[in-house]
Amino acid sequence: MSTGALALPLALIEGHHLLGLVDDYITLLDGTREDDPALERLTPRAYADDDAATLEFRQATRDDLLDRRLTDALEVRTSLEDFDIEIDPHSDAALREQMIHIEATAVDTWLRTLSTMRLVIASRLGIDRDDTHAPDDPRFGVYDWLGYRLDQLVLLADESASHGDPPPFTA
């Protein structure tokens, strides 16, 4: 691990499932990009009160923005390639912890990717605010788990910065 890299612990089964989620996200971004509410959620309205201006802005920027999101997701996927293995979810090995080493320059990429994956899931589940679902409802487990991992990544980055490492976030 190089200086400035963060070590994110994941159980093998978690890494395997995260890889699957990233692969699904890549498929969404690399697809036809036609009238999908989840993609609309990834390209927010530029003008709240002007539908015509919003449409013009989206037409000019949407593909570039989604291409950047795809590039980010592909980078995160590369970091997860060690989890591209068959795992028996009922085995003790599935719970074995493995560290993902995230270079400081890639922390923003990870944060953007996990955040936008979470937005896609929120769109699919009809969540428009964080407090619009019951935490005990199992349909929201992946959404909540991604939020937990985002929080953990931010805490690791803050801890790294407090130890004198250069902050991993770009302006």
C-alpha positions as CSV (number, residue, x, y, z in Angstrom):
1,M,0.0,0.0,0.0
2,S,1.4,3.4,-1.0
3,T,1.4,6.5,1.1
4,G,-2.0,8.1,1.1
5,A,-3.8,4.9,0.2
6,L,-6.9,4.0,2.3
7,A,-7.6,0.4,3.4
8,L,-11.3,-0.4,3.2
9,P,-12.1,-3.7,4.8
10,L,-14.7,-5.9,3.0
11,A,-15.8,-9.4,3.7
12,L,-15.3,-11.6,0.5
13,I,-19.1,-11.9,0.1
14,E,-19.5,-8.1,0.4
15,G,-16.8,-7.5,-2.2
16,H,-18.3,-10.0,-4.5
17,H,-21.8,-8.4,-4.2
18,L,-20.3,-4.9,-4.6
19,L,-18.6,-6.1,-7.8
20,G,-22.0,-7.3,-9.0
21,L,-23.6,-4.0,-8.2
22,V,-20.8,-2.1,-10.0
23,D,-21.2,-4.4,-13.0
24,D,-25.0,-3.8,-13.1
25,Y,-24.3,0.0,-12.9
26,I,-21.8,-0.2,-15.8
27,T,-24.4,-2.1,-17.8
28,L,-26.9,0.7,-17.1
29,L,-24.4,3.5,-18.1
30,D,-23.2,1.7,-21.1
31,G,-26.7,0.9,-22.4
32,T,-29.0,2.8,-24.7
33,R,-29.6,5.6,-22.1
34,E,-33.2,6.0,-23.2
35,D,-35.9,7.3,-20.8
36,D,-34.7,5.6,-17.7
37,P,-35.7,7.4,-14.5
38,A,-32.5,6.3,-12.8
39,L,-30.4,7.9,-15.4
40,E,-32.5,11.1,-15.1
41,R,-31.7,11.1,-11.4
42,L,-28.0,11.0,-12.3
43,T,-28.4,14.1,-14.5
44,P,-30.3,16.5,-12.2
45,R,-32.4,19.5,-13.4
46,A,-30.3,22.5,-14.0
47,Y,-33.2,24.9,-13.9
48,A,-36.0,24.1,-11.4
49,D,-38.6,26.4,-13.0
50,D,-37.7,26.1,-16.7
51,D,-38.4,22.8,-18.4
52,A,-37.1,24.0,-21.8
53,A,-33.8,25.3,-20.5
54,T,-33.4,22.0,-18.4
55,L,-34.0,19.9,-21.5
56,E,-31.5,22.0,-23.6
57,F,-28.9,21.7,-20.8
58,R,-29.4,17.9,-20.5
59,Q,-29.1,17.5,-24.2
60,A,-25.8,19.4,-24.2
61,T,-24.3,17.7,-21.1
62,R,-26.0,14.4,-20.4
63,D,-23.8,12.0,-22.4
64,D,-20.6,13.6,-21.2
65,L,-21.7,13.4,-17.6
66,L,-22.8,9.7,-18.0
67,D,-19.5,8.9,-19.8
68,R,-17.6,10.3,-16.8
69,R,-19.7,8.2,-14.4
70,L,-19.0,5.2,-16.6
71,T,-15.2,5.9,-16.4
72,D,-15.4,6.2,-12.7
73,A,-17.3,2.9,-12.4
74,L,-14.8,1.1,-14.5
75,E,-12.0,2.3,-12.3
76,V,-13.8,1.1,-9.2
77,R,-14.5,-2.2,-10.9
78,T,-10.8,-2.6,-11.5
79,S,-10.2,-2.2,-7.8
80,L,-12.7,-5.0,-7.1
81,E,-11.3,-7.6,-9.6
82,D,-10.0,-9.8,-6.7
83,F,-13.6,-10.4,-5.7
84,D,-14.5,-11.8,-9.2
85,I,-14.6,-15.4,-7.8
86,E,-17.1,-18.0,-7.0
87,I,-18.2,-17.8,-3.3
88,D,-20.3,-20.1,-1.3
89,P,-22.3,-17.6,0.7
90,H,-22.8,-20.1,3.5
91,S,-19.1,-20.8,4.0
92,D,-16.9,-19.3,6.7
93,A,-14.6,-18.2,3.8
94,A,-17.3,-15.8,2.6
95,L,-16.9,-13.8,5.8
96,R,-13.2,-13.6,5.6
97,E,-12.1,-9.9,5.5
98,Q,-10.0,-8.6,2.7
99,M,-8.7,-5.1,2.4
100,I,-9.3,-2.9,-0.7
101,H,-6.5,-0.4,-1.1
102,I,-7.8,2.8,-2.5
103,E,-5.2,5.4,-3.6
104,A,-5.8,8.9,-2.4
105,T,-6.3,10.0,-6.0
106,A,-9.1,7.4,-6.4
107,V,-11.1,8.3,-3.3
108,D,-13.3,10.8,-5.1
109,T,-13.9,8.2,-7.9
110,W,-15.1,5.7,-5.3
111,L,-17.3,8.3,-3.5
112,R,-18.9,9.4,-6.8
113,T,-19.5,5.8,-7.9
114,L,-21.0,4.6,-4.7
115,S,-23.1,7.7,-4.3
116,T,-24.5,7.5,-7.9
117,M,-25.1,3.7,-7.5
118,R,-27.1,4.6,-4.4
119,L,-29.1,7.2,-6.4
120,V,-29.9,4.5,-9.0
121,I,-31.2,2.2,-6.3
122,A,-33.1,5.0,-4.7
123,S,-34.8,5.7,-8.0
124,R,-35.7,2.1,-8.4
125,L,-37.2,2.0,-4.9
126,G,-39.0,5.3,-5.1
127,I,-36.8,7.0,-2.4
128,D,-36.6,10.7,-2.9
129,R,-35.3,11.6,0.6
130,D,-33.1,9.6,3.0
131,D,-35.9,9.3,5.6
132,T,-38.6,8.0,3.3
133,H,-38.2,4.3,4.1
134,A,-38.3,2.1,7.1
135,P,-34.8,0.9,8.1
136,D,-36.3,-2.6,8.9
137,D,-37.7,-3.0,5.4
138,P,-35.4,-5.6,3.7
139,R,-36.0,-4.1,0.2
140,F,-33.8,-1.2,1.3
141,G,-30.9,-3.3,2.6
142,V,-28.5,-2.6,-0.3
143,Y,-29.4,1.1,-0.4
144,D,-28.6,1.3,3.4
145,W,-25.4,-0.8,3.0
146,L,-24.0,1.5,0.3
147,G,-24.7,4.4,2.6
148,Y,-22.8,2.7,5.4
149,R,-19.9,2.0,3.1
150,L,-19.9,5.6,1.9
151,D,-19.8,6.8,5.5
152,Q,-17.0,4.4,6.2
153,L,-15.0,5.6,3.3
154,V,-15.4,9.3,4.3
155,L,-14.3,8.4,7.9
156,L,-11.2,6.6,6.5
157,A,-10.3,9.6,4.4
158,D,-10.9,12.0,7.3
159,E,-8.7,9.8,9.5
160,S,-6.0,9.7,6.9
161,A,-6.1,13.5,6.6
162,S,-5.9,13.9,10.4
163,H,-2.7,11.8,10.5
164,G,-0.9,14.3,8.3
165,D,-1.5,12.5,5.0
166,P,-2.5,14.9,2.2
167,P,-6.3,15.1,1.9
168,P,-7.5,12.7,-0.8
169,F,-10.3,14.9,-2.0
170,T,-9.9,17.1,-5.1
171,A,-11.4,20.6,-5.3
